[in-house]
Amino acid sequence: MSKSLPYSMKDVHYDNAKFRQRSVSQLISQALLTSNGKRDYLKCSTGKFLLLLLIGGLAYLVLAKKGAVDPVSDGIAKNDGSTEGENLMIHGSGKFRRLWRKPPRLPPRLSPDEIISRNRSIQESMKREEPEWVARQQKVKDAFIHAWSGYKEYAMGYDELMPLSHRGVDGLGGLGATIIDALDTAMIMEADEVVYEAGSWIEKHLPERIEGKGQVNLFETTIRVLGGLLSAYHLSSGDQGRIPEHKGPEPSIYLENAKNLADRLLTAFTSSPSDIPYSDVVLHDKSAHPAPDGLSSTAEVATVQLEFNYLSYLTGDAKYSVEAMKVLQHIKTLPKVEGLVPIYISPQSGDFSGDNIRLGSRGDSYYEYLIKVWLQQKGTNFSYLYDMYVEAIKGVRHLLVRKSVPNGLLFVGELPYGREGGFSPKMDHLVCFLPGTLALGATKGLTKERAMRENLLTFEDMENLKLAEDLAKTCVEIYSVTSTGLAPEIAYFNIEGNSEGGPDGGNKSLKYLHDIIIKPADRHNLLRPETVESLFVLYRITGDSKYREWGWQIFEAFEKYTKIDSGGYTSLDDVTIIPPRRRDKMETFFLGETLKYLYLLFSNSTTIPLDEYVFNTEAHPIPIISRSQ
């Protein structure tokens, strides 16, 4: 043929974006109908061959394009983003090899099912909206008043109430921990009388307690007392808080006590030979010493930064933040197992001790504070914390997340002897903080809908949000599986090839009865907050009303089995039998965390919004510094 083809092979190589805009029929029509070339090359056998080759090539591109999309896992499209070239090449063997660029990873969008679910949730919410939830919120406030009334009547000034024996006990150093833990809850609930009573006690008695008391635990005192004072200072308008009509003393009282306490707690850092603080402080003589075994808990030393950072911001004195942040900066340099760390660390050497890796006690809030401290200080040079968080969550997914049998509940287990030592299907109730942390890490406190609309979610964020929702369901099922509807302190799971065996939770009608094992030593309930914490965060982020309904079921179980008529609530010895055996203890976190999170779960999103606050691990809201300046 003397004439060149009007539509040559080089024109096949459109980029992906251009190719998507044109259908196969349009391309073929253009090829066949351009000028008068059709008549010429159809007369030629070579032309016929090239025409067939052209059509076959176009069809192959369409089929290959469809095949280039990776399979969907957990509802999320995956793509490794690799680039293998842009052309189709024919090798001497006659076999085709794909060497074109894969389509770009498109930003996540709401699926049709998610849109329908979201709209249904909104419609259902609008039908009954606020009257029902306002009434339920009032029920939680009533429970808080009842818990406070028992404490005030029998234990005012003590750390905790023993509601059955009608007396108080000091188990946290004698600083009146329940008073300070409950104060910002009372402010958020606008329980003015409680605010006045708690604030007046702090003004009259706390200074002498701080100066005269003996040994306290650095971690517990920081998260409960220091965190409570700082939150109360902010909420009472000391730092342009959200509750200007406060009752009680001047806001400066809370800040002065916080500073006095923190100056003494700093001794744990300055006395240590490494960047890892000692576990215990003697308040009256400003001394510090390690625990009897010489070790500190990884979670404890890495869960004081929010509070000390905020105090430095308020006072303008960097020493608090500098000492606290040395811990995380040091841990950054230590070897890890896919981002996961052992639960003990030595103040003497600064190294981890042992191989036990878990997200339960002594490990939990290390991971929580990685993302929260980064959020608090967003825009600063603490981006390494976000990188550590991302790496750790990948490690959790790879090494700790498993499915139960026979019904496939996702749960988080442990590596008690490290990566090589075998997997334990044990999950503390404490681990139920993780769904909320995962959701917060995915959207950074924004609603899921807004984050998707603004293209802020990566595929990894979406996967973590899905994991958060699956783990929240598991945490709720741990409640549902028991006779009382309240969770045990620890649950075990049956897994493929490693059936734990053992007693169930007592609720014989539940689908997951045989997935979850509750051993006799683990059946107690301490009124813990972690599950309702995650329900609160997930409701705020997803808007799915099921989280509210689950929270209400848990609250009703607390009301039914832990409420003491004379005042207060009690922990339980055994949640698998009715009536449950009762313990004689109301933990401070029941007022400071459990009831606060339930109240916020039933409130609207403008009450302590997640994009303006981070909650410390004791549920004390602390403003995000970079947005409060």
Buried (B, 14 or more C-beta within 10 A) or exposed (E): EEEEBBBEEEEBBBEBEEBEEEEEEEBBEEBBEEEEBBEBBEEEEEBEEBBEEBBEBBEBBBEEBEEBEEEEEEEBBBBEEEEEEEEBEEEEEEEEEBEBBBBEBEEBEBEEEBEEBBEEBEEEBEEEEEEBBEEBBEBBBEBBBBBBBBBBBBBBBBBBBBBBEBEBBBBBBBBBBBBBBBBBBBBBBEBBEBBBBBBBBBBEBBBEBBEEBEBBBBBBBBBBBBBBBBBBBBBBBBBEBBBEEBBBBBBEBBBBBBBBBBBBBBBBBEBBEBBBBBBBBBBEEBBBBBBEEBBBBBBBBBBBBBBBBBBBBBBEBEBBBBBBBBBBEBBEEEEBBBBBBBBBBBBBEBBBBEBBBBBBBBBBBBBBBBBBBBBBBBEEEBEEBBEBBBBBBBBBBEBBBBBBBEBEBBBBBBBBBBBEEEBBBBBBBBBBBBBBBBBBBBBBBBBBBEBBBEEBBEBBBBBBBBBBBBBBBBBBBBBBBBBBBBBBBBBBBBBEEEEBEEEBBBBEEBEBBBBBBBBEEBBBBBBBBBBBBBBBBBBBBBBBBBBBEBBBEBBEBBBBBBBBEEBBBBBBBBBBBEEBEBBBBBBBBBBBBBBBBBBBBBBEBEBBBBBBBBBBBBBBBBBBBEEBE
